[in-house]
Amino acid sequence: MSRKIRIILALVVLAAYFGYQQLKPKTAADADTAKVENAPVKTTPVKPRMLGKIAFKACSLNSPMSRDSIEAQCAQFTVAEDRSQPEGRKIQLNVAWLPATSESDQAPDPVFFLAGGPGQAAVDTYPMLAPVFKEVNKHRNVILVDQRGTGKSNLLTCKFADADEATAPDIAAAQAEAAKCAAELSAKADLRHYTTSDAVADLDAVRQAIGAAQVNLVGVSYGTRVAQQYAMHHPDSTRSIVLDSVVPNTLQLGNIFARNLDDALALQFALCSKAPACKGKLGDPRAELEQLLTKLRAAPVEVTYRDATTGEQAQAMLSADMLAGLVRMYAYMPAAGSLLPKLIHEANNGRYAGLVALAKMMSGDLEDSMAMGMQFSVICSEDNESMVARSEDANTVLGNRMAEGMAAMCKAWPKGNVPADFHKALATNVPALVLEGEFDPVTPPRYGEEVVKTLPNGRLFILRGQGHNVIGAGCMPKLFTQFIEKADAKALDGACLDKLNYVPPFTSFNGWEP
């Protein structure tokens, strides 16, 4: 299976943008440090710290974006893989607990953070969002559960073979790769039991075990699906929900990506078209992108570039699929996407190295951060019916290849049962804070507008100029803290969000015009 089809098929998910953060290159110094950290040392047994019925031990949570670590408590919690067979295979769920930092005035309802993907691990991704939770964590415990199939909760990952990037994606080969991965994973997992509904049951089991009567759920991207499903089936145990970049329950994900991306690019590229300096230097970004895609579809280009990990010169083929994947990645983050018009214009003038270097760096990080086996178990069970080609998507940046490729791979993947009400809109009185970015290329503001219609105690904030995963933008952490404290979204004063502004498009690699 070619590297480009791995990139494009991986991007079909609603991964939160922090899942695509650039990982720091590993150096020889890092290796030496790891040897020291992993060296055997004499230790005195430490008595476990109990939270309800779960025994925790001190641990550190590390972020790929920083050398800093977060002190926490970690534990393994045992659940049945198949709840209809309680005596069958067991799964050890990886659970982290960040105790409330205030010695007094601690609230009884913890905050559960639900990661995106599907395929990201909550324990691994939380450190990048820790500053957002700082004030909340003063008075409430924060609980992280690696969803089954991710992180250290019986990780289900697929390693696909590399092939010539200039070769057109082969749907049959993609299906064969999926079948091979499913067969390999079958020795450690029944892939039918790694769905959202299974994860919801796990979360409630953890809630009961720690002795919490109610919880606050904070979901980002795919995590919003988990939060809504939990609130639907466990309303009395749900104190509040935060849905950042929300996926409506009513939505199946198979063929939404092409149109949503093109709509977001139109908004982002308009910033250049409306700025005389940008338009004068770089032209119409969408027309320039189409020109480059047309050229690469006809003949991929061999490019010499500087590898961001090794610092050495390398060669790779730049294809239309690689370009489409990179454009989508950058659209998640408009601050970074402000560089796209410049990069595209450079490539149209024969200077491709910047595009290829970024594409290579991001694709490697994506592969490392996603548990692709778990991802397939979720989307093939829950979204399979919508994976169809649409004529209206034929001329978009992504086209229909993602939907076609995923449909082929799902034919080879075992599928779990989905409850009859799974795609029913969440209708609940549970207080809800719903967040969307104006420029989100995968979960646009209209999704948030749809969700709040059936949430009488819900409120939607659309953040100007922002993309995917917006809880950390501007004053949003302050509003988030206030919401968790009072569980009243309608009482929030969102005027501070008016200070958010657009990032002007770069007209050179030194920045934008003053």
N, C-alpha and C positions, 0 to 999 in steps of 0.2 A: 504494500500500500504506500503510495507516495507521501512524502512529507507534507505537501500542500493539501492533500485531502484530509490528513490528520488535523491540520490547522483549521481548515474551513469547517469540518464536521464538529470539532471541539467548540467552535464559536457559536454553534446553534443554541447553546445553553444561555441562561440568564445569569451568567456569573457576574457578581458584583465587581466594580472596577478594581477594588483592592486585590482581587484574585489575580490581576494581571500586572501587579507592581513589579518593577524590575528588581530581580534578585542581585545581591552584591556578588561580583565574581569571587570565586574561591581562589585563594592564593596559597603559596607555600607557608606563609606566616599563619594563615588560618589552620592549615594542616597541623603545624607544630603546636598551636594553641589547643587544638582538639586532642592531640596526644597527651598534653599535660592535663586537660580537663578530664580525660577518660582514664588516667592512670589510677591503678588501685590505691586506695587509701584506707587506713584503719578508721572505722567509724563505730560510734556507740549507738546501739539500737534506740530509736526514738519512738515514743509511744504515739500511736496514730491519733489524729484529731478527728473527733466524731462530728458529723452533721447528720442528725437523724440516725438512721441505721447504717450509714456509709462511713467507713473508716478511710480517712485521707492522710497522706503523707506530704511533707513539704516538697515543693518542686519549683522549677523556674520555667516560665513561658518565654520563648525566644521568637523574635520577629526576623524574617529575612531582610527587612529594611534597616535593621539597626543591630549593633552589637549589644545594646542594652537588653536586659531581661526583666521580667515581671515576676515577683515572688507570688506563689500561689500554693494551693493544696491540690493534690491529684489522687485519683483513685480509679479502680476498675470496677465496673458494675455489671453483673451477669444477668443476661436476659436470654430467653429462648429465641432461636432464630425463627422458628415457626411456632407461633403461639398456640396453634391447634395441636401441636405435638410437644407439650412442655417437657417431656423426658428426652426429647431429641437433642440435636446439636445446640450448643450454647455459644453466645457471642459475648465477648468482654467489651463493654462500652468504655471508652476513655472519657473520663469526667474531670473537669478542673473547677475548682471553687476559689473565688477571690473574696475572702471574708470582708465584710463591711469594715472600713477603716476607722470609723467613729466608735469609741468605747461606750457611748451612750446613745440613746434615741435611735436604736436600730429597728427598722421596719421588718415585719414578719414575712413580707412577700418578696422573694428574690426576683432578679432579672435574668431571664434566659436569653442568650444571644444565639441566633440561628443564622448560619453562614449560607452563602450563595452557591451557585454552580448550576445544577446539582453536581457535587463532587468535591467541594471545598470542606476542609475540616475546621470546626469552630475554634479549637484550641490553637491551631496554627495561625488563623487569620485574625483572632482577637487582638493581639498586641498592636497591630497597625491602627486599630480603632480605640485602643485603651484611653487616649486622651479624651475622647468623646464621653466615656463612661466614668471619668474621674470623679465628678461631683455626685453622680448617682451611686457610685460605689462607697461613698462615705457612710450612707445610711442603709444600704441594701447589699446583700450578698449578690454577686454575679456568678452565674452558673454556665459553664460551657460543656456541651456534650458533643463529641465527635459523632456525627450521624453515622449509623451503621454503614459500613462500606467505605468510610473515609478515615483519614488520619490513622489513629491507633485503634480504631474500632473495626477490626477485621477488614483491612484495606483491600479494596477491589480495584486493581489498576491493570491497564492493558499496555503493553509495549509493542507498538507497531513497527514493522520493518521499514527502513528507508528505501527509497527508489529514486530514479531520475526525476528531478523536479520539472523537467521540460516535458515529461510525458503527460498526456491528457489523463485526468482522473478516470479510473476504471471502476465502475459501480460493482461489477462482479468481484473484483479483487477486494473491494471494501467489505462486501458481504462475507467473503471467505476469511478475511482478517477477523471480523467480528465473531464468526463461528469458531475460529481457532482460539480466540481469547476466552469465549464462553466455556469452551471445553476445558481449557487450562484452569479456569477459576472454579469449575464444578467440584474440584477436589476439596476446596475449602469453604464453599458456600452454595446454598440453593439460591440462585440468582432471582428467583421469583419473590423472595422475601426481603427485598431491599428497596421498597417503595416508600413514598411519602407517608402513607398510612401506617406502615411498619414503624417509621421514625416517630410518628406522633404517639404511638403506643409506648415506645421507648421513653419519650419525654415525660409522659404521665407516670410511668413506672419510677423514673428518677424523682419526679416531684413528690410522689408518695413516700419514697424511701428517705428523702431528706426532711420529711415532715412539714412541708409547706401546704397550707390550705389553698392558697392562690399564688399565681405567678404572673409576672409581666413578661411579655414576649416581644423581642426586638428582632425582626427579620429584615434581611437585606436581599433584594432580588429574589432568587428562588426561595430563600428563607421566608419570604412573605407568603408563599404557598403553604409552607409548613405551619406558619403562625395562623393562617386562616383556617386550615384544616383542624388544628388543635382547638381554636376558639369555637368552631362549629360543633365539634364532638365532645368538648369539655368546657362548656360555657361557665359552669359554676366554679371551675378551677382557674378561670382566666380573669385577672383583675384589669389588665389593659393590654393593648397591642400597639406596636409601632411598626408600620409597613413602609419601608424605605425602598422606592423603585418597585412598585407593587405589580405582581402578576395576578390579575383577576381570577378567581376560582373558575369562572365561566370560560376561561380561555384555554385552548389547546395550542401548543407552541410550535407546531410543525412548520407552518409557512408564514409566520408573522415577521420574520427578520428582514427580508429583502425590502419590503415597503417601508418599514419603520426606519431602517437605515437611510434610505433615500430621502425620506421626509426630514430626518435630523440633519443630514448633510446640506439640504436646501437652506435650512435655517442658519447653520454654522457658516456656510460659504457666502451667505448673503452679507455677512459682516465685511467680507472683502469687497464684494460687488458694490456695496454702498459707500465704501471708503475710496475716494478718488486716487489716493496714493497707492493703495493696494491694487485696485483694478488697473491702474496705469502700468504698474510694474509686472503684475502677475496674470492679468486678464481675467476671464471668467473661470473660477476654479472647477466648477462642475463640467464645463466644456473641456477644460484641460485634462481632467481626470478621464473623461470619456475618450479623448484622443489617445491617452497613454494606454488605457485598457484595450482599445482597438488594436493598437500596435502590438501589445504583448500577447493578445489572443492569436494574432497572426503568426508571431514568432517570438518566443521568450528570449531574453537577452542575457548573455553571460556577463557577470559583473565581478570586478575585483573590489573588495571592501575590507575594512579593518574590523576584525572580530572583537567585539566589546569585552569578551571574557578573557581571551588570550593576549589581545593587543597586537596580534600578528595579521598579516595580509592573508586573505582567503578568497576563494572563488565560489560563486553560486549562480544559479539561473534565477532571474527575476521573471516570474510568470504573472499572468493576469490574476490568478487565484491568490498568489502571495500578496499582490498589491491590494486586492479586495479585502483580504484578511487584515492587513495592516491598517487600511483606512477605517475599517470597523472598530479595530482596537482603539485607535486614536479618537474616534468619535465618542467613545465612552467618557473621555476626559477632555472637554473643550479647551482647557488651559493648554494641554499638549497638542490638541487638534488645531490650535491657532497656527501651528507650524506646517500643517498639511499643504495649504496652497503653495507655499514656498518650495517644499520638497517635490511636489508634483510638477511644478514649473521647471525646477532643476532637471528632473528626469526627462521631461519633454525636450530638454536641450542637451540630452546625452549624458547627464551627470546622475547616475543611478546609485552611487555607493551609499548615500545617506539612507535611502529607502531600504536597501537590502540589509544594511547593518541593523537597523531598527527592527525589521521583520524577523531576522534571525534571533535577535536577543529576546523579543517578545514571545516567539513561538516556543522557545526552550523553556521560558518561565511558565508559560501556560501549561505545557505538558507536565511540569513538575508539580503544579498546584492543583491539578484536577485528578480525581479518582474516576477514570473513564469507565471502568466496569460498573461502578455504582451509578454513574450518570446514565448509562444505557439502561440499567434496570428501572430507573425512574421514568425516563422519557419514553422508552419503548412500551412501558405498561400504561402510562397516563396520557400520552400525546400521540400515539401511533396513528390514530385515525386521521389526523390533520396533516400528515406528511405527504402532501400531494403537490405536484407542480401546478402553477397557476399562470395563465397566459399573460396576465397583467404584470407579473414579476420578471418576464423574460428579458426586458431591457433595463433592469436595475443593476446596480453595482454587483450585487451578490447573485442575481439570477435565481434559478431553481436548483442549483447543484446541491445546496445544503439539504433541502427537503428530499430530493431524490436520493442522495447519499445516505441520509439517516433512515429513510424508508427501507433501503436495501439492507442496511446493517441490522435494523430491528427485525427483519424477517428471520435473522439467524439468532436472535437473542430471546432467552426465556422470559416470559411475561407473567407478572403477578396479577392478582385480582384487585380491581378498583371498586370502591363502594359506589352504590347507585347514585348517591348524592354528591359525588366527588366534584363534579363541575357545576354544582348549584351555587349561586351567589351567596356569600356570607351575609346573613341578616341577623344582627345581634345588637343588644344594647350595651355591649362591652365598650368602654371608652377606647377610641382609636385615633391615633395620629398618623396621617398618611402623607408621605413626602414624594415629590416627583421633581426631576430636573427638566427645565424648559427644553433642553437640547438632547434629552435622553434618546439614544438610538435603538433601544430595545424595549423599554417600558415607558412609552411617552405619557405626557400628562393626561391624555384622555382615559388611560387605564385607571388612574387615580380618581378621576371624575366619576367613572363607572362604579368603582368600589364604594365610594362614600354615599352613593344613593341609597344603599341599604344599611347604612350605619348611622342611626339617628344621633349617636353620641360621638360621631367621627368628624374630623376636620382635615381638609386637604390644604397643604402648602405647596405651591409650585415655585421653585427657586430659579430666579432669573439667571440665564446664561450657564446653568449647571447641566451636567450630564447624568451619568448613572452612579448611584450611591451618594447621596447628598447629605447624610446626617451630620457630617463633619464640616459643612460649608458655613462660613460666616458665623452668625449667632445661633445657628441651629442647635449646637450642643447645649446652650443655655435653655432654649425652649424645650428641648428633649428632657433636660433635668427637671424643669418645672412641670412638664406633663407627667413624668413618672411620680413626682411628689404628690400632685393633686388629682391625677387621673381625670383631667378636665381639659380637653383640647380646645374647646370653644372659648375658654377664658384666657387663652394665650394671646399676648400682644405681639403680633408678628411684624410690627413696623420696622424692627431692626433689620429684617431681611431685605428691606428696600435699599440697603447699602451695597448689596451684591451687584456687581456690574459685569459687563462683558469683557473678555480678554481680546484686545484688538489682534487681528491677524498679523503675523510676522511678514514684513516685506523684505527682510534680509535675515541672516543668521545672527545678527546683532540685536534683533527685536523689531518693533513696529515703529511707524513714523510718529514723531512727537506731535 
